[in-house]
Amino acid sequence: MLKIDALTLRRGPEPLLENANALMHAGQRVAIIGANGAGKTSLFKLILGEISPDAGMFSLPGNCRVSHMAQEVTAGQRQALDYVMDGHKQLRALEAQLSEAEAAHDDQKLAHIHGELDGISAYLAPVTAEKLLHGLGFSQSDMNRPVNDFSGGWRIRLNLAQALMSPCDLLLLDEPTNHLDLDAMLWLEQWLKRFTGTVLFISHDRDFIDAVSTHILHFEHKLLNQYTGTYSAFEMQRAEKLAQQQSKYEKQQQRISEIESFVSRFKAKASKAKQAQSRVKELERMALIAPAHIDSPFNFHFPVSEKISSPLLNLQKCDLGYGDKAILHQFSTSILPGMRIGLLGPNGAGKSTLIKSLVGDIKPLTGQRSTGEHLRIGYFAQHQLEALDLNASPFLHLQRINPKASDQDIRRFLGGFDFRGDAALEKITRFSGGEKARLALAIIAWQKPNLLMLDEPTNHLDLEMRHALTEALQNFEGAIIVVSHDRHLLKNTVDTFFLVAEGKVEEFKGDLHDYEIWLQNYDPLAYSGSLDTGESVVLANGLQNESSEDKKERKRIAAEKRKKLSPLKKQLTQSESIMSKTQEHLAVLEGKLADSGLYAHENKEKLKALLDEQSKQKQILEEAELQWFDLSEEIEEAEQAED
């Protein structure tokens, strides 16, 4: 469908692409990846006719309808629903012709236009537009609001909805997930997987790419390299390719060793959390794909503060909100060193409110917030980017925080965030969103926090920086609380999930797959059916509904599946109970063994008995954990086999 032949594209004197070739076929969903500035967006401009090739050629079928997601919104006072429907250009053209024919009292033309409107199912257009808006997080009341009422991120969502509204053969999406929360992104995945045309999308979200892509187009060394499959498949293939280069071998082995060491440490600590199973698997896979990232320009860590308190932060029976309006009610928690919490919940439920309350930016309406003596918070949110001094360099930003630091130490630290040479001394006025986000993270790391609060930290970051951030968080010794739509980041850095919904904050007993199912049940209108079966979803040119017979059959299959898995899940619960009780027993034993008086000669027998009991309980715990992991894997395999 799309052919690129010996293509050269330039930006200034330097070529972005040089003698590049690629061939993409109808129906493929192609993820376009590569470093920032490699030319990904320029390829879209070429397809849209905004720029011309410097050499070579590209071609599309003559009748190919192209839709793309605009990056700017200039609609003014136009209502959101009307703005989205504007994406259906054929519909709007026919509506204009209809008005002209009505004014001219041309009955013959009116009949013809009405026939064409019926042919494109124009009567479904408002319903389709509403479905798109709802899926992307807009409420019913939002649909009649003027576009100018929305913030920049929400306007980008409107552009995305408008692009999806347009009937097309080729859909171009430039970082469509940048301003989406997790629930909107999950909805978009389902929509794209059911889209019948060709999709080219630029993304830095590996799990989104894995879920949507059938092929990968990689910008590397001014060439285009094509891979069949997902991003995970691409990583494996690239790792094997790089492993053949002897000069890279030692560095590869070092990275693999580091990640495998972390996997071992985590496995030893993993106990009963369901998400621990999926995290172990993710970490093990990271060791396999480590060679694919050995040429990353990023290599940094979050140094932890010298002193630490326990608890770091405490909230007791707090109502949280703004003014006199409480959004979250009677929330209590203690944040301890080493805790790793991911916040889940639908859009507008209060995740950012919770983060701001924990940080201290907003005070509890009722209850008490108290902090440990040595608490040091590292807070990342989008407004941190706006607060950067545009006339200062990355070097100066860090020097202001610690004037006593040597120039060499500052430069070395900034180098890990890819601010090297002149880039460290350059005013950030012209920095991209990704560069500003990297600097904000560098500033946080430089201050040695013991509690990281991260609100969508991966926005604007490319794949390599996201990978480096994930590794840095894995090795961070303090506590972490994170809101993110990046599932790869969550799966690899979080041990516990809190669900923020319906005015409450509660621990979520499940993993991200369970959360997808929870979202489906919470908001069935957005998904119009099961995430697993894909029933009744909005398509590009109308609606696809599930028959009553299909619905009955789906429910029957689901009931059989639950019956089959019930004994395994019962055993899993029993294993969890054993682990919990054993851990409590071990904690008591360790408390007794901490008594220095126990090690006196006269207490020899008592010490021996306690040590024997400790060894016995550790053996019980190990056996229960092994059984738990085996059962979890068996359940997961059974669920996948049934899907």
GISULGI-V661040 format. One record per residue. SS is DSSP state (a for helix, b for strand, c for the rest). PHI is phi as a letter, one per 30 degrees, with the letter a starting at -180 (NA if undefined). NEAR is the number of other ideal C-beta (glycine too) atoms within 8 Angstrom. Layout:
((SS:PHI:NEAR) (SS:PHI:NEAR))
//
This chain:
((c:NA:12) (b:c:13) (b:c:9) (b:c:12) (b:b:9) (b:h:9) (b:d:15) (b:b:13) (b:b:15) (b:c:9) (b:b:7) (c:i:4) (c:d:3) (b:c:6) (b:d:9) (b:d:11) (b:b:14) (b:b:7) (b:h:10) (b:c:14) (b:b:9) (b:a:10) (b:b:8) (b:c:12) (c:c:7) (c:e:7) (c:i:6) (c:d:11) (b:c:13) (b:c:14) (b:d:14) (b:c:12) (b:b:15) (b:l:9) (c:d:7) (c:e:6) (c:i:4) (c:d:9) (c:k:12) (a:d:12) (a:d:8) (a:d:11) (a:d:11) (a:d:13) (a:d:9) (a:d:13) (a:d:13) (c:d:9) (c:i:5) (c:d:5) (c:b:8) (c:c:4) (c:d:11) (c:d:7) (b:a:7) (b:i:11) (b:a:8) (b:b:12) (b:b:6) (b:b:10) (c:e:6) (c:d:4) (c:c:5) (c:d:9) (c:c:9) (b:c:12) (b:b:12) (b:b:11) (c:d:11) (c:d:8) (c:c:6) (c:b:5) (c:b:9) (c:b:4) (c:d:10) (c:i:7) (c:d:6) (c:d:10) (b:d:10) (a:e:16) (a:d:12) (a:d:8) (a:d:12) (a:d:14) (a:d:13) (c:e:12) (c:d:12) (c:d:12) (a:d:8) (a:d:8) (a:d:12) (a:d:10) (a:d:8) (a:d:13) (a:d:8) (a:d:8) (a:d:10) (a:d:12) (a:d:8) (a:d:8) (a:d:11) (a:d:8) (a:d:6) (a:d:7) (c:h:5) (c:c:7) (a:d:6) (a:d:6) (a:d:10) (a:e:11) (a:d:8) (a:d:8) (a:d:12) (a:d:9) (a:d:8) (a:d:9) (a:d:12) (a:d:9) (a:d:6) (c:c:12) (c:h:9) (a:e:9) (a:d:6) (a:d:9) (a:e:12) (a:d:8) (a:d:8) (a:d:12) (a:d:13) (a:d:10) (a:d:11) (a:d:13) (a:d:14) (a:d:12) (a:d:13) (c:c:13) (c:j:11) (c:d:10) (c:d:7) (c:d:5) (a:d:6) (a:d:10) (a:d:12) (a:c:7) (c:d:10) (b:d:9) (a:e:15) (a:d:7) (a:d:5) (c:c:10) (c:d:5) (a:e:6) (a:d:7) (a:d:10) (a:d:11) (a:d:12) (a:d:14) (a:d:15) (a:d:13) (a:d:13) (a:d:14) (a:d:14) (a:d:15) (a:d:12) (a:d:14) (c:d:12) (c:d:9) (c:a:10) (c:c:11) (b:b:16) (b:c:15) (b:c:14) (b:b:14) (b:c:12) (c:h:8) (c:d:11) (c:c:11) (c:e:8) (c:c:9) (c:c:13) (c:d:9) (a:d:11) (a:d:12) (a:d:14) (a:d:13) (a:d:11) (a:d:12) (a:d:14) (a:e:11) (a:d:12) (a:d:12) (a:d:11) (a:d:10) (a:c:10) (c:d:11) (c:d:6) (c:d:11) (b:c:15) (b:b:13) (b:c:15) (b:b:16) (b:c:12) (c:a:13) (c:c:10) (c:c:13) (a:d:11) (a:d:10) (a:d:12) (a:d:14) (a:e:10) (a:d:8) (a:c:12) (c:d:14) (c:c:7) (b:b:13) (b:b:16) (b:c:14) (b:c:12) (b:d:14) (b:a:7) (c:h:3) (c:i:7) (b:b:10) (b:c:12) (b:c:7) (b:c:10) (b:b:11) (b:c:7) (c:j:10) (c:d:9) (a:d:12) (a:d:11) (a:d:11) (a:e:14) (a:e:10) (a:d:11) (a:d:9) (a:d:12) (a:d:13) (a:d:9) (a:d:7) (a:d:13) (a:d:10) (c:d:6) (c:c:7) (a:e:5) (a:d:4) (a:c:12) (a:e:9) (a:d:6) (a:d:8) (a:e:13) (a:d:8) (a:d:8) (a:d:12) (a:d:11) (a:d:8) (a:d:8) (a:d:13) (a:d:9) (a:d:8) (a:d:11) (a:e:13) (a:d:8) (a:d:8) (a:d:11) (a:e:8) (a:d:6) (a:c:6) (c:d:12) (c:b:8) (c:c:7) (c:d:8) (a:d:10) (a:d:14) (a:d:11) (a:d:13) (a:d:12) (a:d:14) (a:e:13) (a:d:8) (a:d:11) (a:d:14) (a:d:9) (a:d:9) (a:d:11) (a:d:11) (a:d:8) (a:c:12) (a:e:13) (a:d:14) (a:d:11) (a:b:10) (c:d:11) (c:c:6) (c:d:9) (c:d:5) (c:c:11) (c:a:5) (c:b:11) (c:b:8) (c:c:14) (c:d:6) (c:c:10) (c:d:11) (c:d:3) (c:c:5) (c:b:11) (c:c:12) (c:b:7) (c:d:9) (c:d:15) (b:a:13) (b:b:11) (b:b:14) (b:b:8) (b:h:8) (b:c:16) (b:c:12) (b:c:14) (b:l:12) (b:b:6) (c:i:4) (c:c:3) (b:c:6) (b:d:10) (b:c:9) (b:b:16) (b:c:7) (b:h:7) (b:c:14) (b:b:8) (b:a:7) (b:b:7) (b:c:13) (c:c:9) (c:e:11) (c:i:7) (c:d:11) (b:b:10) (b:c:14) (b:c:13) (b:c:13) (b:c:11) (c:l:9) (c:d:10) (c:e:7) (c:i:6) (c:d:9) (c:k:14) (a:d:12) (a:d:9) (a:d:13) (a:d:15) (a:e:14) (a:d:9) (a:d:16) (a:d:11) (a:d:9) (c:j:9) (c:d:5) (c:b:9) (c:d:6) (c:e:11) (c:d:10) (b:b:7) (b:i:13) (b:b:9) (b:c:12) (b:b:6) (b:b:10) (c:d:10) (c:e:5) (c:c:9) (c:d:11) (c:b:10) (b:c:10) (b:c:12) (b:c:9) (b:c:12) (c:b:9) (a:d:8) (a:d:6) (a:d:10) (a:d:10) (a:d:6) (c:d:5) (c:d:12) (c:d:7) (c:d:7) (c:c:5) (c:c:10) (b:c:10) (a:e:15) (a:e:13) (a:d:9) (a:e:14) (a:d:15) (a:d:10) (a:d:7) (a:d:8) (c:b:7) (c:d:5) (c:d:3) (c:d:8) (c:d:5) (a:e:6) (a:d:6) (a:d:8) (a:d:13) (a:d:10) (a:d:8) (a:d:13) (a:d:14) (a:e:10) (c:d:11) (c:c:13) (c:i:10) (c:c:12) (c:c:7) (a:h:4) (a:d:5) (a:d:9) (a:d:14) (c:c:7) (c:d:8) (b:d:8) (a:d:14) (a:e:6) (a:c:4) (c:d:7) (c:d:7) (a:e:8) (a:d:11) (a:d:9) (a:d:13) (a:d:13) (a:d:13) (a:d:15) (a:e:12) (a:d:12) (a:d:17) (a:d:11) (a:d:13) (a:d:14) (a:d:10) (c:d:9) (c:h:10) (c:d:13) (c:c:14) (b:b:15) (b:c:16) (b:c:13) (b:b:11) (b:c:13) (c:h:10) (c:d:13) (c:c:13) (c:e:10) (c:i:9) (c:d:12) (c:d:9) (a:d:8) (a:d:11) (a:d:12) (a:d:16) (a:d:11) (a:d:12) (a:d:13) (a:e:12) (a:d:9) (a:d:12) (a:d:14) (a:e:10) (c:c:9) (c:d:11) (c:c:6) (c:d:15) (b:c:14) (b:b:14) (b:b:14) (b:b:17) (b:c:11) (c:a:12) (c:c:12) (c:d:10) (a:d:10) (a:d:12) (a:d:15) (a:d:12) (a:d:14) (a:c:13) (a:b:12) (c:c:14) (c:c:9) (b:b:11) (b:c:14) (b:c:13) (b:c:12) (b:c:13) (b:a:9) (c:h:4) (c:i:8) (b:b:9) (b:b:10) (b:b:6) (b:d:7) (b:c:11) (c:d:5) (c:l:10) (c:c:11) (a:d:10) (a:d:8) (a:d:11) (a:d:14) (a:e:10) (a:d:10) (a:d:11) (a:d:14) (a:e:12) (a:d:6) (a:d:8) (c:b:9) (a:d:9) (a:d:6) (a:d:10) (a:c:14) (c:h:10) (c:k:11) (c:d:9) (c:d:11) (c:d:6) (c:c:7) (c:i:10) (c:d:11) (c:h:8) (c:c:12) (b:d:9) (b:c:10) (c:d:9) (c:b:6) (b:k:7) (b:b:10) (c:b:7) (c:c:5) (c:d:8) (c:d:6) (a:d:5) (a:d:6) (a:d:9) (a:d:10) (a:d:8) (a:d:8) (a:d:12) (a:d:8) (a:d:8) (a:d:9) (a:d:8) (a:d:8) (a:d:8) (a:d:10) (a:d:8) (a:d:7) (a:d:8) (a:d:11) (a:e:8) (a:d:6) (a:d:11) (a:d:9) (a:d:8) (a:d:10) (a:d:12) (a:d:8) (a:d:8) (a:d:13) (a:d:10) (a:d:8) (a:d:10) (a:d:14) (a:d:9) (a:d:8) (a:d:12) (a:d:10) (a:d:8) (a:d:9) (a:d:12) (a:d:8) (a:d:8) (a:d:12) (a:d:9) (a:d:8) (a:d:9) (a:d:11) (c:d:6) (c:d:7) (a:d:5) (a:d:6) (a:d:11) (a:c:6) (c:d:6) (a:e:4) (a:d:4) (a:c:10) (a:e:7) (a:d:6) (a:d:8) (a:d:11) (a:d:8) (a:d:8) (a:d:12) (a:d:9) (a:d:8) (a:d:9) (a:d:12) (a:d:8) (a:d:8) (a:d:12) (a:d:9) (a:d:8) (a:d:10) (a:d:12) (a:d:8) (a:d:8) (a:d:12) (a:d:12) (a:d:8) (a:d:10) (a:d:13) (a:d:11) (a:d:8) (a:d:12) (a:e:11) (a:d:9) (a:d:9) (a:d:12) (a:d:9) (a:d:8) (a:d:11) (a:d:10) (a:d:7) (a:d:6) (a:d:8) (c:d:5))
//
